[in-house]
């Protein structure tokens, strides 16, 4: 090797290792997204791991069908047959090409709705439940408020075609999806990659419109969407190493950016966080040695490779990260002081002894009274 080539070799080695160290150094940085709004949650703990404009009201497009699908599964009889109306066949956008007067099993409509994003399937479901899209929309709003507790969304139709009064937020869609994915039937349908479709007007194989089912390890669903007013919307669930995450992106400038942003969110979650179980057996002590426990076992999400400190503040458990930020807070149940229990027990014993003593005195006095009463 010549002397001139040595500096070049050293430069190559330096660039190689420095580029790797830069990658590692930035591994915990939050993703820089092009979507206007986004959120990442851990399904099991419910903790928010990332958000961007999470409460901004925006147009959802076809991710609306998540609400329609879970409602149909929970509140309908999936074995029922639904008669297709003329109005259903005239709906715009993506369809499964239902034919007027065709009868289709409700479960089949839900599959067409969630796998192939059939707007006509959504209208047929709405008419099955409420007779009209507007009637069903009112039912949708009641459902998400009563069952899930969200307050910043308003739905005017079952499929997501544009209406200025049809809106949601990234946070609300994460909560809706978290709820829906607890249902095994829903989860199986949104995770179906392809399905044979044998309708009167269409015989084909339908393929799930959510391309990350093929392209990202661990993805289990859920739904994509697009209308020009909403941009590209995407809700995605994925599971790895015992963690289950849901990512929502709204108003991405293109389908590719929606998928790229979602992959960045999921990478961020899986690479930088892990799950921890809090047991009801563990006793927590505050500075005054008061004892506490949690009421029920629960899972919390914590940063990987960090020292997490536990503090008791008031009657709550606080988990604090290395940067001083509060990761988790949970109210605890205060336990009785063992010494107080002992005092109470001793007091009870003394009370029993006192009662026994008083009883004997009463018996003796009662005996003498009887003697006096019966004297001749």
FENLIN-V909005 format. One record per helix or strand of 2 or more residues. SS is the DSSP state (@ for helix, = for strand). FROM is the first residue (numbers start at 1). LEN is the number of residues. If there is no record, write none. Layout:
SS:FROM:LEN + SS:FROM:LEN
This chain:
@:3:23 + =:37:6 + =:48:5 + @:61:15 + =:81:3 + @:86:4 + =:103:3 + @:106:10 + @:119:12 + @:133:16 + =:167:2 + @:170:11 + @:184:7 + =:194:5 + =:203:5 + @:212:4 + =:219:9 + =:231:10 + =:243:10 + @:255:18 + =:273:6 + =:284:2 + =:291:3 + =:298:6 + =:309:5 + =:316:5 + =:326:6 + =:333:2 + @:338:37
